[in-house]
Amino acid sequence: MKILYLVHRLPYPPNKGDKVRSYHLLKHLAARHEVHLGSFIDDPDDEQHLPRVRELCAGLHVARLNPRMAKLASLRGLLTGEALSLPYYRDAGLQAWVDEGVARVGFDAVIAFSGVMAQYVPAGLRRLVDFVDVDSAKWRDYAPEHAWPMSWLYRRESAKLLAFEQRVAGEADCSFFVTDNEVALFRELSPGRDLRLAPLGNGVDAEFFAPDPARANPFEAAELPLVFTGAMDYWPNVDAVTWFVADILPALRERFPALRFHIVGRSPAPAVQALASDVVRVTGTVPDVRPYLQHAAAVVAPLRLARGIQNKVLEAMAMARPVVAAGSCVRAITAEALPGLLPADNVADYVDRVAVLLAEPAAADAAGRGARDFVLGAYSWEAHLVGLDRHLETAC
């Protein structure tokens, strides 16, 4: 098939959650179909990866997005009455490329990755939308965590974006969300609507994320390393580590004085940089996250403002490390109890469950190996993306 694939951020390198999913989707499609990719670059460092992306695509158009200017442009939504996310990702050049491709190439189907990219989808084409998460609910969840006027702005964005998501889903042949719970949430937010929805789960590249005895240890010999990974300019990650350092880490340090918390990820926000100390290390961008995962005593994902399947959790499990994560994130991955994936819903849970892993390193290592075995069996990308193949030709 000739497929138009529209993605809000260049799907390579797969170094953050959305790019991991969009890249594996691109790779899966390119192995079977002729793919024409329209996307944005919002990080100049991604320019060097364009040759790799071109290898996978029959056609490619990349619009350059300056986040600061895009934020200013998004304010037009206050005048037009639309969600601010839509003008943020609106580009006349990309729209012209799409329109020209529809006439010249004759696409058989279009896949929009993230709801905002559906604004480029022309009428008359078979359309699939990968919402991943219910983004409008994310903005709703942000509102109570911020003072006015941001709280008002987030509530407005939630309402306006939900209306757009509902319209897009109503026009799509199939709309995907990352878990059954996200599908159920969108249905709950859209009563009385006839929507074609399906879950499309995340996977993990367990060949890449695999322990290697030759991999160097980045930590000091005397320390007990606890690790969090993620893009550190993303608000749920910022909230997670600031909460962990303020409310959870002190109690753990009382019991384990050698403990050091490593925040590993690109673009740390000022609030994250301010956490750096002798006890908390903020790395910024690292060339390879795997040494930090492999040699961690344990990995934590104390996310209070995120739902669904977290790639950071699957990657740590694939690296055979035990993980303590928010209960909602654990339940999105498995309903069964796993010694290598422990749920926590409050400060006491995190302290107790991390302490058990730190106090019994041999048992923690065994739990980590069990976590990897689970991921190998349940979370291959190919197994999950088969659902996408089916819906390229038949509705949900």
N, C-alpha and C positions, 0 to 999 in steps of 0.2 A: 504494500500500500504506500501511497504518497501521503505523508503525515506532516502537518504543521504543528510544531511543538513550541509553545510560548511559555517562557519562564521569567520570573521577575528578577532573578539574579543568576549570572553565568554559572552553569552547573559544573564548574570545575575551577579549582581543585575541591574535592569533597571534604572540606575542612570545617564545616559547621552543619548543624542539623538539617536545614532545608536543602543545602547543596548536596549532602550525602544522598538524600532521597531523589532529588531531581537528576543527579548524575547517574545513579543506577537505573533510573527509569529511561534516561537517554541511551545508556549503553544497551539496555535490553531492547529498546525499539530499533536502534541502529543495526543490531545483529539480524533483524528480521524484515525491516522496512526501509524505505527511502525517507529520511528525516530532514526537514527544513526547520532550523531553529531560529527563533527570534527571542532576544534576551537583552538584559541590561548588564553593564559593568558599573558597580558602585565602589569598587576598590581598585585603584590603579595597579596594584600588585598583580591583579588577575590578568592584565594584558599579556603577560608572558605565557599564559596558558592557552591562548587562542589557537595556536597550531594543533594542540591536542584535541580541542573541541572540533576544529575543522575536519580532522580525520574521521570523525563520527558522523558528519553531516553532509548531505547533498547540497544544502544551501544554508547560509548563515547571515544573520543581520544582528549587529550588536550596537545598542544605543548606550552612550556614555551618560551616566547619571551622577551629578554632583549632589550628595545628600543635603548640603546646606541650601543650595538653590532649589532643590526639589521640595524641601520643607516650606520654603517661601511660596513656591508655586502651588503647593497643596492648599494654602489658605484660600484659594479661589473657591474651594468647596463651600466656604462659609457664605459666599455670594450666590452660588448656584444651587445650594441646598443638598449637595451630594456628600458622600463620605470623603474625608480628606485623603484617604489612601488612593483614591482613583486619580485625581490630578497629579499626585506624587509620582505615579507610574505612567503618566500619559506623555507620549512622544509622537510628534507628527511624522517623523521619519520612519519609525517602526510601523505606524499605521499604513503609510504609503507602501512599504515593503510587503506587508501582509496583503493589501489590496492587489498589488501587482502580481504577487504569487498566486493568489486565487485565480486570476485571469490567465496567467501563463502556465503554471504548473498543473492546476486542476487537482487540488488536494482531495483525497478520499475522506480524511477525517482531521480534526484539530483537537489537540489536547492542551488545555490551559492548566499550568501548574501554579496554584494559588488563585483565589477568586478574582483578584484585581486584574489578572491578565485576560479574563473573559471579556473585558471591555473592547478588546481587539478582534474578537471572534465575529466574522461576518455571518449574516443569516444564510440559511440554506445548506450549511455544511453539517456533517455528522460531528457532534461536539461532546467531548468528555472533559470534565473539570476535576482536577485533583485539589480539593480544598485543603487537604491534610488535616488541619484542625478547624474548629469553628472560630475563625478569627474574631468575629464580632463578640463572642463570649470572652475572648481574651481582653479586649478593650473594656468590657464591662467589669471584669475582675480587677483591672488596674485602677479603676476609679476610686474605690475606698482607700487605696494606699497613697493617694495624693491629695494635696490641698487644692481649694479653688484657686485659679480657674481651670487647672488641669483636670480636676475631677469632673467638672462640667463638660470639658472637651472630650474626655474619654467616654463619658456616657453618651454624648451626642454621636461620637464615632461608632459606638456599639450599635445604636439604633439605626443610623443611616447605612452602615455596612451590612447589618442583618437584612435590611430591606433589599439591598443589592444582591446579597448572597441568595436570598429566596427567589428573586427574579431569575438569576443565572441558573440556579438549580431547576427551576420550573421549565426552562428552555433546553436544558442539557439532556442528551440521551442517557447519560449516566454521570453521577457525581460521587466522588470517592472521599472517604475520610479514613484516618489512620487506624481507628478502632471501632468496634461495635458501639462502645459508649459514646463516641463522638457522633456516630450516625443517630443514635437514640436522642442525644441532646439536640441535634439539628431538627429532628422530627418534633421534639417537644416544643422547640421555639417556633415551629411553623405549623401550627394546628390547622387541619382542614385542607392542607395543600397536597396535591397528588405529585409526589416527588420520587424520582428514580435514584435511589441512593444505595451504595454498597461500601463495605469496608475494604481497604487495601492497605495491608499492614506493612510496617518497615522490616527491613532485614539488616544483616551485618555481614561484612566481608571478613569471614573468619579465617581466610588464608592470609590476608594482610594483617588483621588483628590477631596475632598468634604469638605465644611466648617463644623466645629465642634465647637459649643459654648464653649465646655470645653477645647479647645486647648489653651495652654498658649501663651501669647504675648511675643515675644523675644525682643521687642523694649522698649526704655525708654519712660516714660509717656509724657515727654515734647516734644518729637521729632515728626517730620512728615516724616515717612519712605517711601522712594522710592526704589524699588527693581529690580535688574537684577539677573537672575539665569542662570547657565550653567557651563560646564566644562571650567575652566579658564586657561587651557594650550592650548586651541583651538584658532588658530589665529583669525578667525572672531569674536569670543567673546572678545579676548584681544583688537582687533581694536575697537570694539563697545564701551567698557567701557572707554578706554583711550580717544576716541573722545568725548564721552558724558561728561566726567569729565572736559576736557579742553575747550570745545566749548559751551556746553549746560547748565551744572550745574551752572556756575556762574550767568547767567541771572535768573535762577529759584531761586537761593539763595537770590538775591536782592529783589524778591517779597515775598519769603517765608523763612525768616531767620532760622526757626526751621527745615528746610528740611535737611535730612541726606540720603545719597545714600548708599545702602547696595548691595555689590557685593557678591553673595552667590553661592559658587561652589568650587569643588575640584581642587587641584593642581594649585593654582594661579601662573602664570608666573611672573618672576621678574618685568616686566613692570606693572603688575597688583598690585603686592605687593607695588610698589613704590607709588601707588595712595592713600594708607591708610593715613588717617588724622582724625581730629576731625569731619570733614564733610563727609568723605568717609570711610566706614567700609568694610574691606575685610575679610570675615569669614573663607575662606578655607572650608574644608569638614565639613558638618553639618550632624547630625544623621537623620534629617528629614527636608526637604525643605518646607513642608506645613505650619508650623507656620509663616515663613517669607512671604509666599504668602498671607495667610489668613489675616494677620494683616497689610499688606502694604496699604498705602493710594492709591498707584497705582503701576503698573508694567510697565517697559519699556524694549523694545528689539530693540535698535538702531543699527541694523545690516547693515553694508554697504557692506559686502562681503559674504552674504549668500542669498540663494534663497529657494523656496519651503516651505513646511509646517514645521513650527518650533514647536517641542514638547513643548518647554518652554512657548510658547504663548498659546497653547491649555491647558496646565496644569494650567496656571494662570487664564484662562477663566473658567475652571472647578471649580477652587477655588472661583469663583464669584468675581474676581477682574477685574477692567477695565485695559486695556492694550493699550499703545501707542507703535506702532511697525513700522518698515520700510514698506513703501507702498507695496513693492514686496512681503513681507511676509504676509501682510494683504490680498492682492489680491489672494494669493495662497489658503487662507482659505475660503474666501467668496467674492462674487461679490456684495453682498448687503451691504448697510450701516448698521453698528451696533454701537450704542452709547457706547458699552463696548469694542470695538476694533477700535481704531483710527489710520489711516495711517499718517505717517510723512516721508517727503522726504528731509528735510533740517533742519538746526538749528532752524529757525523761527517756522517751523511746530511743532517741538518737544517742544519748549518753550511754544507756545500758547496752544497746546493740553494737555500737562501735567498741565499747569497752570489752565485750565478750570476744570480739575478733582480735583485738590487740593483746589480750591476756593469754590467748591460746593460739599462737602463730601456726602451729602444725595443723590444728583443726581448721583454722582460717584458710590455709593453703589447700587443704582437702576440699573445703567448701567452694573455693575458687575453681578448682578443677571440675567439680560438679556443675558449676555455673557454665563453664565453657562447653561441657558435654550437652547441657540443655540447649544452649544457643545453636550448636551444630545441628541438633535434631529439629529445632522448631523455627529457626530464624534465618534461613537462606533467602537471599533476594529472589532467586528464580522461583522458589515455591510461592512467594507472595505475588509476584508480578504476572503469574499465569492468569489471574483474574482480570488484569488489564487486557490481555490478548483476547479473552472471550468477549469483552464488551466493546472491542473495536468494531465488531460486526453485529452484535445483538444488544438491545437495550437492557438495562438493569432489571 
